[in-house]
Amino acid sequence: MAYGEIYNTTWWGVALDTARTVKARPDFFGSQLNLLTSEQPNLVVNGTFDTDSDWVKQNGWSIENGLAIFSGTVSAYRKLYQENILTIGKIYKLTFDIVSINSGSIKNFSQSSPTSYSTIGTKTEYFTATFDNLFLEPTNNANLTIDNVSVKEVRLDLDQIEAKKCLADWIHTTALKDLNN
């Protein structure tokens, strides 16, 4: 093995992926996993729309049967939002499912340049918050349903070598301790 190959990203990536499922985490190892975006808490409350609560629904929105539904010809005040869950200037990962869409589109207006979504499927975007509220807004005459809204603060991703290097260091140190005992 050549110098520098100890942190083979494929092997350590698999180790990190596997280790994330372990419930009992040693302090050092756990602190490294907590740096990952995937380990951050979902800042959205009731993102699965299990109840008609926690969301401010403007004209045209309803929450029924585990879905947020927009159907209207409303031209103003049509946002679905949660207040004070973002910090202005921080980067976030938003994911949500468009379950059905018969017309129109929906945007995340929590940022300065929102992307418009007009097809069924899971949508994921990274954005810098320009407001402290999460705003989802459909276009006029939209007819759509959404589900599974999640917002997490962006930290590290699994493919970033530092988290894997730290894990490798921890495993190496622990293995040497075991060999010496």
N, C-alpha and C positions, 0 to 999 in steps of 0.2 A: 504494500500500500504506500503510495506516494504521500509526501508531506501535504497536509491540508485536506486530505480525503476523508478524515474522520467525521466530518459533518456532511456526509452524503445526504443531500436534501430529500431524496426519494425515501431512503430508509428512515430518517428522522421524522419526515413528514408523516409516514405511516405510524411511527411510534407516537407522535404527538396526537394524531387523529384517534388512535386507540386509547391513549391515556386520558383523553378528555372525558371518556365515559366512566372512568374510575371514580367512585363516590368519595373515597377517602384519599385526600391529596396532601402530601407533605407540604409544609409551608413554602419552601423554595419553589417546588414544582407548581403548586397551586398559584403562587404569585405570578408565574410566567403565563399560565393559562388565562389568568384574569386580564392580561393585556390584550387578548384577542377580541376583535369585534364580535365574533359569534358568542362570546361569553358575557357580553354586556346585557343588562336587563332591557326588556322591552319597555319603553317609556309610555306606550299607549296603553290605556286602561280599557278593557272590553273591546279589543281589536277584533274579536270574533263575533261581536254583536249578539252575544247570548241573551242580553237583556236590552231594553230600550233605556239605557242610562249611560252616563259619562261622556256623551257626545252632545255638542250644541248643533242642532239641526235647523238650518234656515229653510226658506221656502222650497218646497218640492221634495224634501228628504223624509224618509220614514225608516224605522228599523223594525223588521218583522222576520220571523222564522230564521234567525241567525244571519241575516243579511242586511246591509244598508242599501236602500233602494232610492234611486232618484228617477222620478218621472214627472216631467213638467215642462211647461212652456214659460217658465219664470225667467225674466230678463235681469233681475237684480237680486242680491242677497240670497244666494243659493249655495253657500258653503256648508260643508260638514266639517266640524273641527273640534279639537281639544285644546284647552287653554293652558298656557304656562308649562309646557313639557319640554321645550327646546331652549337652548342658550344661544343667543345671537352670536354668530361668528364661528360656532363649532360645526364640525362636519358630521353628518348623520347618514345612515343607511335606511332607506324606506323600502319596505316590500308590502305589496298588497295584491289581492287577486281580483281581477275583473271576471265575475262569474257569468254575467250576460251583458250584452250591449246591442241594442237595436238601432240606436242612433246617437250621434254626438260623440263627445270624448270627455276625459277627466284629466285635471292637472293638479300637481302639488304646488300651491301658491305660497309655500313657506320659504321660498327662495326667489332670487331675482330673475332667473331665466327658466321658468317651468317647462317641462316636457309634457306634451299632450299624448294621451294614450287612448286608442280607439279600437283595440282588439281584445278578445278574450284571452286570459292567461295570467300568470304571475308576473308582476312588474317589479323591477328592482332599480333603484336609482340612489346615487350618492349626491348629497347636496350640502351647501353651506347655508345655515339658517340665517334668514334676514328678519325673521319675526320669532317671538317666543311661543307662538301657537302653531300647531300643525293644521294647515288649511287644505282640504281636498275640495276642488270645485269643478263641477261639470259645465259644459257649454250649454247655451240656450237650446231648448228642445231635446235635450239628451234623455235617453231612456236606458238605464243601466243599473246593475247591482254589483256591489263589492263586498269582500270579506277578507279576513286574516290580515288586518293592518298592523304592521310592526315598524317601530322606529328604534334604532339602536345607535348609540354614539360610536363613531368609527375609531377604532384603535388599530391593532395589527391584524393582518390576515395570515393564514397558515403558511402561505408561500414566502413569508418574509423570514429570512435566515436567522435573524437575531433570536427570535423565540425558539427556534430549533436548536441554535447553538447553545442557548441557556439550558435547554433540556438535555442536550448532549453532555454539557459540563456537569450537570447534576447527576446524570446516570453514571458518568465516568468517575466522579468523586465518590458516589455511593458504592460503586463496584469495588474501588480500591479500598475503601473502608472495610467492606466485607471480606476481601482477600487478606487484609492485614489482621483480621480478628480470628 
